[in-house]
Amino acid sequence: MRTKAIIASKLIDATQILEKPIILIKNNKITEVGQKGNIDIPKNAEIIEELDSTILPGLVDCHVHFTGSEESKPKLIKEEYETRLINAATNQTKQLLNAGITSVMDTGGLIGLYVRNAVEKGIVEGPRIMAAGRYLSPTGGHGDNQSLPLEWVKEGRPFGWGMDGRLADGVPECMKATREQLRSRVDFIKIVTGGGGGSEIDPAWIPEYTQEEIEAITGIAHDWGRKVMAHCYFPESIRRTVNGGVDIVTHGNRADDETIKLMKKKGTQIVPTMSVYERIHELRPESKASEMYDTIFTNIKKLYEAGLTLAVGTDTMGGIFPFGGSTLELELYVEKVGLSPFEALSIGTLNGIKVMGKEDKLGTIETGKYADLVMIQDDPLEDIKCLQDKDKIKYVLKNGKAVKNTL
Ligand SMILES: [Zn+2]
């Protein structure tokens, strides 16, 4: 493959802001990063030049669910499972790449696991996907599709959101369920340790799982070198989750001072999901999930100020939470949480890669790393919202290959 030379007016990653950058890419790796005058562009290089544009590392979303659904209230999805699978693999993957998102974590659902396999095999084009497969939940918990008969949920019929909870109660069953997930080659384990924002029978403050059950799951996952991510909101469930050895808390926006201190001490990473609440609040201000809205931004600021590693996550599921919408999360970090655009971009790139555990290979634009990057015809430091304009995202490279090019 010819060397690519990418020339822009600015480069921003979590480590630097570089004016007039030139980035050389050979095959799937970044081979040199410099500026006009201090870098030799090989004679036969393919030149990709766009002045007034900014280069960023590929964007990261650490909380999506490939449901393949376009329904807005998908409690009981009527669309066929097979059709949704095709939609997830062909359209939802494209929507992510089109928005400059080159790495995602699918935090629960078999469809995400199948799409990951199809992308890895080169059957479809998509972002890098780390998939959790079925997420583990106690009976009656947030991962139990409570509107369906229990027997259907236990059988794992794919009628729900496509998130496909695996019910597991008690230490032996939690251990077995974790091993089942590992057997199906998941990249990490997702568990539900507290109620849900919009749950019918288990409000978000309810702790789900005992610390012993959580320890049983994390013990096995860590033996296999896999991280565990837990869904929870309130202090008691966060306390059990973190003491139980969980690596990543998602949501977590009701943490109090004590649990923030605990997360800091244990090095727990956190993936808040603000944009889902922003959209619910916009569309259905009377809904239960909307009750979380008022405190979410001040609480997330506390988490950031405590020095925790925060990463972007959206809880995108399709429908009213369209794929490729994680750039709204960046706007909320700036406009509502009060961070600088540079801080928000670091959260949306390198921090997400840290949560995925791939910071030695991705997350910044440095020599030797894989070439995942985005060229946008604007400056997100001036206006973070520009990232939401897909037409301004002109060029997206994943693993050295152009997956979007409208230059
Ligand atoms: Zn989720």
Boltz pocket constraint, residues with backbone or C-beta under 6 A from the ligand:
constraints:
  - pocket:
      binder: B
      contacts: [[A, 63], [A, 64], [A, 65], [A, 107], [A, 315]]
      max_distance: 6.0
